[in-house]
């Protein structure tokens, strides 16, 4: 999917605007596509669905400064990464509705949802004639839009807990002020969307379209949403439903080597269920100047690479805004675990110690390069190892066979042992005792393995800590986050981050999260 080009004409289609006119302009011929002339055939519908995918790029672009980069939202709150830079998301102190990263995260999520809802509306309205040559694309596009919308619902729940649930395109001002969702309503809708998406999406795509979501993607993400919901609500039915979804996955396997999941040469591999397709931008957009994803503040297409400079810079032009692995996560790995050698540098320089996505990467053309860390290496959002460990968790939580859950953990650990750089299998990490009969012990093994396997990836550690605190299994107020900032303070209300104040002020039906 790296070679897919997103049409700039989407600027005229995907942004709702109110334009006044007079008699002299009514009969003018449009200089480009309008909504009324678009969404008419397979080519245009393909461009439109690519426009929904493209919004993901805004979550990974550098965007011209540390305060315009949303990566802190999922990287910094947990206990695996810290920084000496003054991020409220690192120490929770001063966290409020004016936080720039949270506002951007919120905006990007709802912009993607708006694109997905527009796509779903147009499929419903024009589907009977727009897909006359390739009728199968109608279902595929609907499934893709539902999947991407559901992914945003999951992320909004992970970040804010409550946020408006918008399932239709907003075209009237009276619908422009939706209320907060309640409880797990965001997850509930994601689960509904993904169930339908799994019935619509193809098993696979052609080689040039590889990277688009499939039935496996929908089943895997739905199972993840079910486990998350089940863990906070203690609902056994969610765990059994998740196991059923995981069991329906077809053709998935762990890559032979752990490193292949973060190597630019092995993107969209047999372990991948969903990746952001990082690439060099058309025209080599300057990612370091202004605007949404690049130097055009109103761009539909800005920077489409992935920024990893927060793992490598010291102190250079971004000051002290790099992230460093905590002693806690370093010590969690056993000496000899190949994952530790791959993920963390042995260099005593504490600021240059995260190598995941960095070691085997490639840089975007133009403004990329090792000094700028604008990479075309795909962030792996959902992979099979994550799914396997979620399945093990669901088995334990639902009172299933502990030996089966332990076997899954050991499958992950076996792959780790076989992932040494010289090809000689390591003795570490050893298998867990298959005869263990204490469910609480096995559940802790699952979360320990998730930390080791998924470290420094897409928010896994913070999302896991968050839902376990909500379930009453752990108390984050007593956890050593190992923040480098002296005024660290986690309170119960910090489990949900503040909604953007501008949204709360402008929406009379929306309430701020408790504590902010």
Secondary structure, DSSP 8 states (H G I E B T S, - for coil): -TT----GGGGGTSS-------TTTTT---SS--GGGSS-SHHHHHHHHHHHHHGGGGGT--TTSGGG-TTHHHHTSSSSEE-SS--HHHH-TT--TT-HHHHHHHHHHHHHHHHHHHHHHHHHHHHHHHTSS-THHHHHHHHHHHHHHHHHHHHHHHHHS--B---S---SGGGS---B--TTHHHHHHHHHHHHHHHHS-S---GGGTTS--HHHHHHHHHHHHHHHHHHHT-HHHHHHHHHHHHT--S----SSGGGGS-GGGTT-TTEEEE------TT---TTSSSSSSS-TT-SS---SEE-GGGT--SGGGTT---EE-HHHHHHS-TT-HHHHHHB---S-GGG-B-TTTTT--B-TTT-BTTTTEE-S--EEEEHHHHHHHHHHHHHHTT--HHHHHHHHHHHHHHHHT--TTS---S-S----TT---HHHHHHHHHHHHHHHHTTSSSHHHHHHHHHHHTTS--GGGS----SSTT----GGGGS----HHHHHH-TT----TT-
